[in-house]
Amino acid sequence: MNAPFKPTGQAPAKPDVDVAIIGSGFSGLGMAIALLKDGREDFVILEKANGVGGTWRDNTYPGCACDVPSHLYSFSFEPNPDWSRVYSSQPEIRAYLERVADKYGLRPYLRFGRTVTKMVFDEVGGLWRVTTDDGQVITARVVVSGTGGLSRPMLPNIKGMDRFKGKTFHSAWWDHGYDLTGKSVAVIGTGASAIQFVPQIAPKVKSLTLFQRTPPWIVPKMDRPMHGWERALFRAAPVFQKLLRGVIYTQMESRAGAFVFKPDAMATAEKQARQFIAATISDPVLREKVTPTYRMGCKRILISNDYYPALARPNVNLVTDGIAEITASGVRTADGMEHEVDAIIYSTGFAATDALSPTQVYGRGGRHLNAEWEAGAQAYLGVTVSGYPNFFMLMGPNTGLGHNSIVYMIESQIRHVMDGLRRMDAAGATWMDPKREAQNQFNAFVQERVGKTVWNSGGCKSWYLTEDGRNTTIWPGFTFDYRRRVKAVDPAAYDMERVKTEA
């Protein structure tokens, strides 16, 4: 394999920045704050958009909210006593991230409108050459990717999509300029986004045809406004908010036992979910359509109090027949029926298993990470990849969750990165690279364990899996166990090298 960049044989004295961070969501901002707290100010944050927030900046569809309580879905070092609800909405979460960026003085380090298209490791110089879509090349000793798994909306591959004459958009690219009032609307997909926006648009549209491939398991959303006295208490005595965070974490973490080690234990939760369906849907035909036949937890468990009532509205039709094609005027299903609509909204999720796109990453000896990951992404501890020195990932392969707050995992990974930087400084090393043996051992452990979890054995097809059924997204265990594993860098698992540079 030929390297796209040939070293000149003469390394620059110093890279443009010591650390280049990609993305400004929870991962990117958290990483930048950790660097500043450690006295490291030589870094830059490359952001493709024009503002911070990541997925909470991009997803603005009606009803967008988090399905993890906000007192846990936030930085441990930056609690917000003023969350308005147990489960906060997208605008409030984005505002929180904006405040974090301002409070910690991150604005000078942000470079907006910079999509990273290529990264090449220069072995002679011991640095990364990071190319952005405007043609600029930035050199950095260390690159930290904080792009996340839910940053690239995925459109389905349906025949005739380009023939439709009406309005179309993905839920992650919501067109707020298009008024849905009085329109006939098709929604394709019944994932987490649709569960939230369907109840919001159903009362205003003329008709809503919802195309479902597989019904999700849905449980009640235990949401409510936070009382004024609670917010005042958290401000006056932060220890009580810390205790609440611990309670929420423990409650959510307890689900990992069934998900990972005893999937059959989900039967009790399934019974409760069926009772929820029976209590909210009276039509037996509709009730059967929305009742899953796979093990709960195999696909993402969703929370909602208003989705089932929305489906029962007279202007809403749930279609479970497969889609044959998109026509000029609507959607034709496998039974030959054409559903004519004015607009189609794709709620078809994200390319969660396509961890690098659109960035092309080249490592030592011209290795091409995108090609290596065609059969499925893998990394050492989900953070580093053998052959790609000083390239760290936050929310990398097999570090996603189906039961708890991803912010907990992000903070765990940031600790690993910071320990790596300190160890390189102490050793006088230019770069560190995980050994192939260590990476193989870790991934053998992950794949052996994940095969027994509900995500692989629950009888469904989900975005957790690649096309060939390999799980490259989920951490198959308790989050506290993951934190223990990544807390400190194991020197035996890494090669460290020092590159001589010209003064």
Secondary structure, DSSP 4 states (H G I P E B T S, - for coil): ---SS---S---SS-SEEEEEE--SHHHHHHHHHHHHTT---EEEE-SSSSS-THHHH---TT-B-SS-TTTSS-TTS--TT-SBSS-BHHHHHHHHHHHHHHTT-GGGEE-S--EEEEEEETTTTEEEEEETTS-EEEEEEEEE---SSSSB-----TTGGG--SEEEEGGG--TTS--TT-EEEEE--SHHHHHHHHHHTTTSSEEEEE-SSPPPEE-----BPPHHHHHHHHH-HHHHHHHHHHHHHHHHTTHIIIII-GGGGHHHHHHHHHHHHHH---HHHHHHH---S-TTSS--EE-SSHHHHHTSTTEEEE-SPEEEE-SSEEEETTS-EEE-SEEEE---B-TT--STT-EEE-GGG-BHHHHTTT----BTTTB-TTSTTEEESS-TT-B-SSS-HHHHHHHHHHHHHHHHHHHHHHT-SEEEE-HHHHHHHHHHHHHHHTTSHHHHSS---TTB-TTS-B-SB--S-HHHHHHHHSS--GGGEEEE------
